[in-house]
Amino acid sequence: MRSDKEMMQLILSVAEKTSSVRGVIMNGSRVNPKVSPDPFQDYDIVYVVTELSPFLADHSWVDVFGKRLIMQMPDDIQLYPGDHEQGYKFSYLIQFMDGNRIDLTLYPENYLPKKLDSLSVVLMDKDNKLPELLAPDERDYLVKKPSYDDIKHCTNEFWWVSTYVAKGLARQQFPYAKEMMEGPVRKMLKRMISWYIGANNNFQVNVGTAGKYFEYFLAADVWKDYKSTYADGDYHNMWKALFQMCELFIVIKREVTSYLDYTYSELEETRVYEYLKRVFNKSAQQD
């Protein structure tokens, strides 16, 4: 595996030799002072270019960075409707055979965002046109304090879609039940846990993409409870995990609302939780 020094020299030398590359910015975990380095860190790189078209005419130019294991060009594919706007940037996500990875985004000079990510550093500026940046930190990634309506809507979504999970489990429609459980319901639970961690850290904390730092911030018993919300393909275990999600959501939400001094009626969630139990009992009797 090529070293950090080798990779950085390569990234900068390609930019230096390519006249249409006018600047280089690095962002992401490699400039985050709170992240411990490991072999899986990407090189999140921005090349500021005069125009995109010369690069897009033949994508094989990226082979200068090394032998590819796999590459994705998200701005050249449309997996989902409304995925992205095309034309103002282009990204190459490249995993190399030696284990390194570069996420390289090309931005024409005129389309470079005026506000750059707080985890950004300028590595090269041939024309002295790039903005002066503050020292990189996590300010753009901190958990934001929720409003009264944020919690209200999160709670409503959690309990509303939990009825879909129950319906899918009762009908033994595994893909549907799993999709609802690991989609909207999971998303709302993670959102509430993020607020809980934020509240316990004066909202000066970054929980990471998809809550990847949850284990670091949660007490051992809470983390154990959260892990138990993940179920296998057994219907009984999925019911058990759903009820664990409900219990955890209730406890965590109360902690968050107490910290923020928000007051809500719990009637709706109490009714829904009882409804879920009735559906479970009825389906269990039919087994």
N, C-alpha and C positions, 0 to 999 in steps of 0.2 A: 504494500500500500504506500503510495507516495505521501511524503510528509507534508505538514501544513506549510512549511517554508517552500517546498517545491511547488505546491499548488498555487500559492499566492504569487510566486515568481512567474508562473505560467500565465495566470489570469492577467497580471499586470503587463507582462511582455507582449501578449497578444493585443491588448489595448494600445500599448505604446506603438507597436508596429503597424496598426491599422489606422490610417489617417482619418477615416470616417467615424472612429470612436473618439469622442472629445472628453469624456469623463468616465470615472468608475466610482461607484458607490457600493459599499457592502452593508448589509443589514441582517437582522435576525439574531440567532443565538450566539453567533461567533463574536458579536460586538456587545453582548449582554454581560456586564460584569458579574451578574449573579448566577450565571450558568457555568457549571463545571464542564470543561471540555471532555468530549468522548468521541470515539471513532465514527459515530453515526451523524455527527453534525454536518448539515449541508453548508455549502458555500453559497449564500444568498447574495447574488451579484447583480448590479444594474450597470449596463453599458449605456451611456448617453451618446446617441449617434446623430449624425447629420440627417440621415433618412433611413427608412427601413428597407426599401426595395432592393438594394444591392445584397443585403444579407438574406432576404427571403427568396431570391432567385434560385439559390442552390443551398439547401440546408446542410449539405455535407461539410460546409466550412467549419462546423463545430467539432469535427473530428480532430482538429488541432489540439483539443483538450484531452484526448486520450481515447482508448478503445471502449466503446459503449457496450454496456450490458443491455440497457433498454433506455428509450427516450420517449418523452411525451411532449407534444406541442399543444397545450390547452387552447391557444388562440386559433388553432387550425382545425379544431374539432368541435362538434356540437352534440355533446352527450345528452343535455337536457335543454329544453326551450328556455331562452333568455339567460343562458349560461354566462355570457359576457358580451361586451361590445368589442367589435373587431376594428382594427385599423389604427388605433392610437398607440399600441405597444405590441410586443411579441415576446413570448417566453419559451425557453427551452429548459425542460426539466430532464436532467441527464444523470443516470446512474452508471458509473464506470465499472469495468471489470475488476479493478483493483480495490473496490469498496468505497471510493470517494464519490461524492455527488455534488454537482453544481446546478443550482436553480438560477438560470441566467435570463434576465429580462432586458430587452432592448427598448429604450424610450427615445423617440426623436426629441431633440432639444426643446422644441416648442410645446411638447406634450408632457414634459416632466412635471409631476405634481408640484405645486407651489409649496405645499407642506409635506415634508418628508417624514417618514416613520421615525419615531423617537429613538429607535434602535438602529441608527444609521450613522455611518462615517464616510467621508469623502476620501477615497484613496488616490484619485488622480483627477486633475482639473486642468486640461491643456490650455484653456482660454480664460481661466479665472472668472468663470461665469456662474459656477454652482454656488448655492447659498451657503453661508457660514452656519454650521450646526452646533448646537449645544452638545456637551458630552453625552454619549448614549446612555439612556436609562429606560425604565419600564413604564414611563408615565402614560403612554398610549395604550397600555395593556392592563392597567389596574382595574380591578372590579369596581364598577360604578355603583354608587349608592342608589338603590331603587326608589322610585316614587311610590306613593300610595297606590296609584293605578297599576304600576308595574307588578306589584305583588298581587293585587286583585286579579289581574288578567292571567298571570302565571298560574295562580291557584285554580281559577275557573277552567283553564285549558287542561291542567293536570287531571282534575276530577271528571271533566267532560269526556276526555278521551279514555280514561280508565274504564268507562262503561263499554267502550268499543272492545277493549281487551277482554273484559268479562264475557261479552257476547261471543267473541271469537273462540274463547276457551270452552264456553258452554256448547257451542256448535262443533267443537273439535276441528276448527278451521285454523290449523297451526300457523301457516304463513301470515294470515291476516292478523291473528292475535299477536304474533311476534313483531310484526311490522309496527303495529300501534304501540306496543309496549316499549320497544327499543327506539321508536321514533319520537312522536310527540310527548309521551309520558316521561320517557327518559330525559328528554331535552328539558322539560320543566323541572324535573327533580334536580338535574345538574345546575340549572339556573338558580334554584333556591339554595342549593348547597354553596354555590359560588357567593351568593349574598351573605350566607351564614359565615363563611370564611372571611369575606370582606368586613363584615360587622365586627368580627373578633380581632381584626387587624387594622381597625380605623380606616378601612377602605384604601389601604396603601399596599396592596398585595396583588400579585399576578398568579392566577391559578392554572395558567397554561391552556393551550388548545385542547378542547374536549375534556377539560378537567384533569389533565395529565399530572398535575402536581397535588391533586386532592390528598393523596396518602401522606404527603409531607406536612400538610396543614391540619388534617383531622386527627382528633384523639383516637387512640387505638380502638376503642369500643365503637365509635361512630364509623370508622373506616371498615371495621368488621361488618357492621350492619349494612353499609353501602355495598360491599362486595357481595353480600347475600342477596342483593336485588337482581343479580345476574343468574338466570336459570338456564338449564339445558333444554332438551326437546321434550321432556316429560311434562304432561299436562298438569299433574299434581304439583310438580316443582315450580311450574310457571304460576300457578295460583299462589303458592307459598311466597314466591318472589314478588308478585303483585301486592300482596298484603304487606310484605316488608317495605315495599316502596311507599305504600300509603302511610304506614306507621312512621317511617323516617321523615316523610314529607310533613306530616302533622307536627312532629317534634321540632324539626328544623325551622319550619315556618313560624312557630310560636316564639322561638329564640330570636329570629330576625325581627319580627314585628314588635317584640318587647324592647329590643335594642333601639328601634327607630321610633318607638312610642306611637305605633299605628294600631288602631282598633278595628277589628272586623268581626262580623257575625260568623260563627262556625257552623251554623245550621245547615248550609248547603253541603259542605264536605261531610258532615256527620250523616246526613241523609244518604249521600252517595255511597259512603263507606258501608253503611248498613245494607244498601241495595246490592253492592258487590258480594257481601257475605250471603245474602239470600240467593243470589244467582249461583254462587258456589255450592251452597247446601242442596239446592234443587238439582244441579247437574251431578253432584256426588251421589244422590239418591238414585239417579237414572243409570249410573254405571253398574 
